Amino acid sequence: MAKTLYKITFFNAGKVYELYARRVGSSALWGFTEVAELVFDVHEGLVVDPTEERLRDEFGGTKVLHLPMQSIVRIEEVERKGASAIRDATTGEKVVTPFPLPGKPR
């Protein structure tokens, strides 16, 4: 039997984050929602999603994430994992750090 999977959409620092987790519930901290067992794609090939890498760097070592209830946009129970994302809160466009090209000035 497959474990339940949730897609959590929340505001953080002017951006909208979309993460996947196996466990969501009420936190022991009043006014917070507890998100645990975060799920990230494991890429072992040449193609790496920079957004997924950025999220793994930021939240990879997190045991439990306590999100303020007012920052949560939506929690969905989903059948399979989609792409995690970081979006601009005003435009809704994905925020992706472009891959630096050789010889291109910064």
C-alpha positions as CSV (number, residue, x, y, z in Angstrom):
1,M,0.0,0.0,0.0
2,A,1.4,3.4,-1.0
3,K,1.8,6.0,1.7
4,T,-0.3,9.2,1.4
5,L,1.3,12.0,-0.4
6,Y,0.5,15.7,0.1
7,K,1.3,18.8,-2.0
8,I,1.7,21.8,0.3
9,T,1.6,25.3,-1.2
10,F,2.7,28.2,1.0
11,F,4.1,31.7,1.1
12,N,7.7,32.3,2.2
13,A,9.7,35.5,1.7
14,G,7.6,36.9,-1.1
15,K,7.5,33.7,-3.0
16,V,5.1,30.8,-3.3
17,Y,6.6,27.4,-2.5
18,E,5.2,24.0,-3.6
19,L,6.6,21.0,-1.7
20,Y,5.6,17.4,-1.3
21,A,5.4,15.6,2.0
22,R,4.2,12.3,3.5
23,R,2.9,13.7,6.7
24,V,0.8,16.8,7.5
25,G,-1.0,17.6,10.8
26,S,-1.6,20.1,13.6
27,S,1.6,21.2,15.2
28,A,2.2,21.3,19.0
29,L,3.0,25.0,18.4
30,W,-0.2,27.0,18.5
31,G,-1.1,28.5,15.1
32,F,1.3,26.3,13.1
33,T,0.8,23.3,10.7
34,E,3.4,20.5,10.9
35,V,4.8,19.2,7.6
36,A,7.2,16.2,7.8
37,E,8.8,13.5,5.7
38,L,9.5,15.9,2.7
39,V,9.8,14.2,-0.6
40,F,12.3,15.2,-3.2
41,D,13.2,13.7,-6.6
42,V,16.5,11.8,-6.7
43,H,18.3,12.6,-10.0
44,E,21.3,10.6,-10.8
45,G,21.6,11.6,-14.5
46,L,22.9,14.6,-16.3
47,V,19.6,16.5,-16.3
48,V,19.0,18.2,-12.9
49,D,16.1,20.5,-12.1
50,P,17.6,23.6,-10.5
51,T,14.4,24.4,-8.5
52,E,14.4,20.9,-7.0
53,E,18.1,21.2,-6.2
54,R,17.4,24.6,-4.5
55,L,14.6,23.2,-2.5
56,R,16.6,20.2,-1.5
57,D,19.5,22.5,-0.4
58,E,17.1,24.6,1.7
59,F,14.9,21.9,3.2
60,G,16.8,18.6,2.7
61,G,18.0,18.3,6.3
62,T,14.6,19.4,7.8
63,K,12.9,16.8,10.0
64,V,9.7,18.7,10.6
65,L,8.6,22.0,9.0
66,H,6.3,24.2,11.2
67,L,4.4,26.6,8.9
68,P,2.3,29.4,10.2
69,M,-1.3,28.6,9.3
70,Q,-1.8,32.0,7.6
71,S,1.1,31.3,5.2
72,I,-0.5,28.1,3.8
73,V,-2.4,28.6,0.6
74,R,-3.4,25.0,0.0
75,I,-2.8,21.4,1.1
76,E,-3.8,18.7,-1.4
77,E,-3.7,14.9,-1.1
78,V,-2.3,13.7,-4.5
79,E,-1.7,10.3,-6.1
80,R,1.8,11.0,-7.4
81,K,4.5,13.6,-7.0
82,G,4.8,16.4,-9.6
83,A,7.5,19.0,-9.9
84,S,8.3,21.1,-6.8
85,A,8.3,24.8,-7.5
86,I,9.1,28.2,-6.3
87,R,7.0,30.9,-7.8
88,D,6.9,34.7,-7.7
89,A,3.9,35.6,-5.4
90,T,2.8,38.5,-7.7
91,T,3.2,37.1,-11.2
92,G,3.0,33.3,-10.5
93,E,5.9,32.6,-12.7
94,K,8.5,30.1,-11.7
95,V,11.6,31.5,-10.1
96,V,14.6,29.7,-11.5
97,T,18.2,30.7,-11.2
98,P,19.6,30.5,-14.7
99,F,22.6,28.2,-15.2
100,P,25.7,30.3,-15.7
101,L,27.2,30.0,-19.2
102,P,30.9,30.1,-19.8
103,G,32.2,33.5,-21.0
104,K,29.0,35.3,-20.1
105,P,29.6,38.3,-17.8
106,R,27.6,38.4,-14.6
